Amino acid sequence: AYFLSLSSEMRSSSANLRTNVFLPTDEEHACQITFHYWVSQMSGTLMVGFQKHSEDTITNIWKVSGELQNQWKASTIMINSTEKYKVIFMGMVETQRQDETVAIDDITFSEGC
């Protein structure tokens, strides 16, 4: 069980979760990733990035920031890749603000991953 949780009360203002290297997807089996997330207040940000195994560049494929709804929400993203790849979950908060929280939990990957 992996999760990411950041609070403005912590010393670190960012954290990442990186997956193992996934094999390329095919036409019948895309990689579907489902997760629950929480973003409170105005300055927290969560992103999901995609990184080809052969490159250093991370491409953002999903982002949410600054919501005033203090509740868990669900999201699903699809990935199709002809190359091996990693998925990176990135969270950021401003440590100067009070009651700032971002979190990701219940991450599931389909068989296509």
DRENDOVEX-438435 format. One record per residue: z, x, y of N, C-alpha, C in turn. Coordinates in nm, 4 decimals, always signed. Atoms other than C-alpha are relative to their C-alpha. Layout:
// residues N
Z:X:Y:Z:X:Y:Z:X:Y
...
This chain:
// residues 113
+0.0000:+0.0846:-0.1175:+0.0000:+0.0000:+0.0000:+0.0000:+0.0889:+0.1236
+0.0107:-0.0755:-0.1238:-0.1134:+0.1489:+0.3289:-0.0026:-0.0969:+0.1168
+0.0023:+0.0807:-0.1216:-0.0575:+0.0119:+0.6761:+0.0108:+0.0931:+0.1183
-0.0117:-0.0748:-0.1236:-0.0689:+0.1279:+1.0345:+0.0816:-0.0851:+0.0950
-0.0826:+0.0728:-0.0961:+0.1978:+0.0284:+1.2855:+0.0412:+0.0951:+0.1107
-0.0381:-0.0795:-0.1165:+0.2508:+0.1631:+1.6362:+0.0746:-0.0879:+0.0987
-0.0766:+0.0709:-0.1015:+0.5025:+0.0614:+1.8974:+0.0131:+0.0899:+0.1216
-0.0160:-0.0791:-0.1225:+0.5436:+0.1692:+2.2589:+0.1329:+0.0761:-0.0005
-0.1282:-0.0703:+0.0090:+0.8957:+0.2804:+2.1585:-0.0115:+0.1311:-0.0771
+0.0203:-0.1221:+0.0772:+0.7506:+0.5556:+1.9377:-0.0514:+0.1113:+0.0907
+0.0470:-0.1134:-0.0805:+0.6653:+0.9028:+2.0634:-0.1517:+0.0138:-0.0041
+0.1447:-0.0138:+0.0128:+0.3093:+0.8962:+1.9348:-0.0693:-0.1240:+0.0544
+0.0713:+0.1135:-0.0573:+0.0586:+0.6786:+2.1173:-0.1229:-0.0383:-0.0823
+0.1147:+0.0347:+0.0825:-0.2086:+0.6819:+1.8438:+0.0241:+0.0443:-0.1442
-0.0078:-0.0352:+0.1411:-0.2491:+0.6968:+1.4673:-0.1280:-0.0455:-0.0685
+0.1201:+0.0325:+0.0756:-0.5328:+0.6874:+1.2144:+0.0327:-0.0147:-0.1482
+0.0029:+0.0086:+0.1460:-0.5752:+0.5762:+0.8545:-0.1428:+0.0293:-0.0416
+0.1341:-0.0337:+0.0486:-0.8704:+0.7305:+0.6695:-0.0089:-0.0315:-0.1486
+0.0202:+0.0281:+0.1409:-1.0104:+0.6122:+0.3392:-0.0489:+0.1254:-0.0714
+0.0691:-0.1005:+0.0794:-1.1304:+0.8325:+0.0573:-0.1487:-0.0157:+0.0266
+0.1450:+0.0093:-0.0152:-1.5045:+0.8975:+0.0474:-0.0519:-0.1092:-0.0936
+0.0623:+0.1059:+0.0782:-1.6951:+0.5887:-0.0692:-0.1436:+0.0387:-0.0323
+0.1387:-0.0223:+0.0391:-2.0258:+0.6031:-0.2552:-0.0913:-0.0918:+0.0807
+0.0929:+0.0880:-0.0734:-2.3388:+0.4557:-0.0933:+0.0010:-0.1415:-0.0575
+0.0087:+0.1397:+0.0446:-2.3731:+0.0784:-0.1107:-0.1421:-0.0262:-0.0484
+0.1351:+0.0377:+0.0398:-2.6707:-0.0982:-0.2674:-0.0274:-0.1423:+0.0466
+0.0405:+0.1320:-0.0500:-2.8572:-0.4218:-0.1959:+0.0886:-0.1123:-0.0536
-0.0798:+0.1057:+0.0621:-2.6394:-0.6244:-0.4321:+0.1481:+0.0085:+0.0355
-0.1431:-0.0197:-0.0223:-2.3011:-0.4767:-0.3379:+0.0273:+0.0713:+0.1314
-0.0449:-0.0584:-0.1268:-2.2164:-0.4212:+0.0274:+0.1510:+0.0196:-0.0089
-0.1444:-0.0227:-0.0053:-1.8669:-0.2997:+0.1118:+0.0593:-0.0999:+0.0990
-0.0678:+0.0974:-0.0860:-1.6527:-0.5834:+0.2470:+0.1464:+0.0403:+0.0119
-0.1379:-0.0394:-0.0268:-1.3226:-0.4891:+0.4094:+0.0682:-0.1138:+0.0746
-0.0785:+0.1065:-0.0625:-1.0643:-0.7549:+0.4930:+0.1377:+0.0561:+0.0337
-0.1317:-0.0487:-0.0406:-0.7427:-0.6864:+0.6839:+0.0621:-0.0973:+0.0991
-0.0729:+0.0762:-0.1010:-0.4775:-0.8476:+0.9008:+0.0404:+0.0965:+0.1111
-0.0330:-0.0877:-0.1123:-0.4049:-0.7113:+1.2466:+0.0856:-0.0743:+0.1015
-0.0890:+0.0498:-0.1050:-0.1607:-0.7560:+1.5329:-0.0200:+0.0879:+0.1223
+0.0088:-0.0727:-0.1273:-0.2182:-0.6570:+1.8958:+0.0769:-0.0826:+0.1019
-0.0786:+0.0733:-0.0986:+0.0406:-0.7532:+2.1548:-0.0230:+0.0557:+0.1393
+0.0083:-0.0380:-0.1410:+0.0431:-0.7401:+2.5313:-0.1422:+0.0338:+0.0427
+0.1307:-0.0206:-0.0625:-0.2450:-0.5935:+2.7310:-0.0685:+0.1328:-0.0329
+0.0644:-0.1313:+0.0069:-0.3046:-0.2284:+2.6485:-0.0100:+0.0586:-0.1407
+0.0165:-0.0498:+0.1361:-0.2938:-0.1930:+2.2694:-0.1442:-0.0154:-0.0455
+0.1367:+0.0040:+0.0511:-0.6212:-0.1193:+2.0895:-0.0015:+0.0357:-0.1472
+0.0275:-0.0324:+0.1397:-0.7283:-0.1265:+1.7257:-0.1502:+0.0121:-0.0172
+0.1425:-0.0192:+0.0260:-1.0638:+0.0060:+1.6067:-0.0194:+0.0351:-0.1467
+0.0411:-0.0445:+0.1327:-1.2412:+0.0505:+1.2770:-0.1271:+0.0810:+0.0195
+0.1143:-0.0888:-0.0135:-1.4824:+0.3402:+1.2549:-0.0637:+0.0301:-0.1338
+0.0810:-0.0336:+0.1168:-1.7517:+0.4460:+1.0095:-0.0463:+0.1435:+0.0172
+0.0402:-0.1396:-0.0099:-1.8191:+0.8117:+0.9326:-0.0801:+0.0387:-0.1243
+0.0803:-0.0493:+0.1114:-2.1056:+0.9362:+0.7175:+0.0595:+0.1318:-0.0482
-0.0594:-0.1203:+0.0593:-1.9883:+1.2077:+0.4793:-0.0657:+0.1277:+0.0521
+0.0752:-0.1172:-0.0449:-2.2561:+1.4435:+0.6147:+0.0155:+0.0279:+0.1498
-0.0115:-0.0144:-0.1451:-2.1533:+1.4007:+0.9827:+0.1453:+0.0003:+0.0446
-0.1338:+0.0021:-0.0598:-1.8494:+1.4526:+1.2051:+0.0192:-0.1199:+0.0913
-0.0050:+0.1095:-0.0961:-1.9339:+1.1600:+1.4327:+0.0576:-0.1269:-0.0638
-0.0545:+0.1287:+0.0431:-1.7328:+0.8382:+1.3989:-0.0639:-0.1086:+0.0856
+0.0620:+0.1124:-0.0694:-1.9200:+0.5184:+1.4884:+0.0948:-0.1193:-0.0060
-0.0875:+0.1178:-0.0010:-1.6999:+0.2275:+1.5992:-0.0780:-0.1225:-0.0459
+0.0671:+0.1198:+0.0517:-1.7887:-0.0890:+1.4059:+0.0811:-0.1269:+0.0248
-0.0840:+0.1159:-0.0290:-1.4984:-0.3177:+1.5078:+0.1066:+0.0455:+0.0984
-0.1013:-0.0358:-0.1000:-1.2595:-0.3235:+1.8030:+0.0642:-0.1254:+0.0552
-0.0719:+0.1067:-0.0688:-0.9931:-0.5478:+1.9498:+0.1051:+0.0668:+0.0880
-0.1021:-0.0565:-0.0881:-0.7631:-0.4806:+2.2433:+0.0606:-0.1075:+0.0879
-0.0703:+0.0795:-0.0984:-0.5077:-0.6416:+2.4697:-0.0035:-0.1499:-0.0187
-0.0109:+0.1445:+0.0173:-0.4354:-0.9841:+2.3305:+0.1418:-0.0428:+0.0343
-0.1331:+0.0491:-0.0354:-0.1477:-1.1937:+2.4548:+0.0608:-0.0855:-0.1106
-0.0508:+0.0810:+0.1106:-0.1072:-1.3776:+2.1253:+0.0760:+0.0897:-0.0959
-0.0824:-0.0789:+0.0909:+0.1799:-1.2270:+1.9312:-0.0004:-0.0648:-0.1373
+0.0101:+0.0548:+0.1347:+0.0598:-1.3268:+1.5869:-0.0993:+0.0823:-0.0811
+0.0931:-0.0673:+0.0887:-0.1220:-1.1870:+1.2848:-0.1313:-0.0761:-0.0028
+0.1333:+0.0576:+0.0143:-0.4963:-1.2471:+1.2670:-0.0719:+0.0744:-0.1118
+0.0766:-0.0627:+0.1071:-0.7458:-1.1740:+0.9898:-0.1398:+0.0341:+0.0494
+0.1367:-0.0380:-0.0326:-1.0789:-0.9972:+1.0147:-0.0674:+0.0554:-0.1250
+0.0792:-0.0536:+0.1099:-1.3567:-0.9066:+0.7725:-0.1212:+0.0707:+0.0580
+0.1191:-0.0734:-0.0426:-1.6240:-0.6434:+0.8237:-0.0798:+0.0405:-0.1234
+0.0904:-0.0393:+0.1083:-1.9246:-0.5499:+0.6095:-0.0606:+0.1358:+0.0339
+0.0620:-0.1311:-0.0192:-2.0620:-0.2000:+0.5602:-0.1107:+0.0171:-0.1028
+0.1115:-0.0407:+0.0855:-2.4000:-0.1021:+0.4197:-0.0343:+0.1429:+0.0387
+0.0290:-0.1397:-0.0291:-2.4693:+0.2687:+0.3885:-0.0807:+0.0616:-0.1136
+0.0806:-0.0697:+0.0998:-2.7325:+0.4753:+0.2110:+0.0601:+0.1371:-0.0321
-0.0669:-0.1280:+0.0226:-2.4980:+0.7774:+0.2278:+0.1465:-0.0229:-0.0335
-0.1444:+0.0058:+0.0194:-2.1417:+0.8519:+0.1201:+0.0655:-0.0133:+0.1377
-0.0627:+0.0256:-0.1300:-1.8974:+0.7477:+0.3935:+0.1505:-0.0178:-0.0133
-0.1420:+0.0314:-0.0124:-1.5366:+0.7049:+0.5062:+0.0151:-0.1118:+0.1022
-0.0360:+0.1001:-0.0996:-1.3742:+0.4215:+0.6989:+0.1300:+0.0470:+0.0645
-0.1169:-0.0466:-0.0741:-1.1206:+0.5079:+0.9703:+0.0561:-0.1154:+0.0820
-0.0708:+0.1006:-0.0791:-0.8660:+0.2624:+1.1116:+0.0789:+0.0749:+0.1063
-0.0622:-0.0722:-0.1107:-0.7453:+0.3744:+1.4571:+0.0811:-0.0964:+0.0869
-0.0845:+0.0795:-0.0871:-0.4573:+0.2345:+1.6605:+0.0478:+0.0814:+0.1183
-0.0468:-0.0674:-0.1213:-0.3525:+0.3183:+2.0175:+0.0867:-0.0953:+0.0820
-0.0833:+0.0765:-0.0932:-0.0753:+0.1992:+2.2489:+0.0311:+0.0886:+0.1200
-0.0490:-0.0729:-0.1171:+0.0352:+0.2964:+2.5971:+0.1511:+0.0068:-0.0111
-0.1442:-0.0151:+0.0202:+0.3834:+0.4397:+2.5558:+0.0808:-0.0328:+0.1245
-0.0730:+0.0311:-0.1232:+0.4714:+0.3618:+2.9184:+0.0334:-0.1497:+0.0092
-0.0235:+0.1442:-0.0084:+0.4589:-0.0145:+2.8605:+0.1068:-0.0429:-0.0993
-0.1022:+0.0523:+0.0903:+0.7372:-0.2168:+2.7029:-0.0610:-0.0996:-0.0972
+0.0359:+0.0997:+0.1008:+0.6993:-0.4235:+2.3865:-0.1478:+0.0039:-0.0383
+0.1393:-0.0168:+0.0399:+0.3555:-0.2863:+2.3067:-0.0029:+0.0304:-0.1502
+0.0083:-0.0209:+0.1443:+0.2691:-0.3120:+1.9360:-0.1411:-0.0250:-0.0492
+0.1240:+0.0241:+0.0725:-0.0445:-0.2731:+1.7264:+0.0265:+0.0312:-0.1465
-0.0223:-0.0206:+0.1425:-0.0600:-0.2964:+1.3480:-0.1188:-0.0506:-0.0803
+0.0975:+0.0463:+0.0986:-0.2991:-0.3312:+1.0540:+0.0710:-0.0006:-0.1342
-0.0649:+0.0103:+0.1303:-0.1846:-0.4486:+0.7107:-0.0904:-0.0795:-0.0937
+0.0730:+0.0759:+0.1024:-0.3129:-0.6061:+0.3872:-0.1484:+0.0344:-0.0013
+0.1390:-0.0443:+0.0022:-0.6307:-0.3992:+0.3819:-0.0525:-0.0116:-0.1439
+0.0605:+0.0105:+0.1326:-0.8539:-0.4937:+0.0870:-0.1466:+0.0385:+0.0079
+0.1389:-0.0464:+0.0097:-1.1867:-0.3476:-0.0210:-0.0672:-0.0694:-0.1183
+0.0742:+0.0644:+0.1093:-1.4497:-0.5271:-0.2290:-0.0477:+0.1065:-0.0996
+0.0513:-0.0927:+0.1017:-1.6030:-0.3753:-0.5427:-0.1145:+0.0844:+0.0527
+0.1105:-0.0747:-0.0591:-1.9007:-0.2650:-0.3308:+0.0428:+0.1258:+0.0727
-0.0515:-0.1205:-0.0664:-1.6768:-0.0040:-0.1694:+0.0236:+0.1089:-0.1021
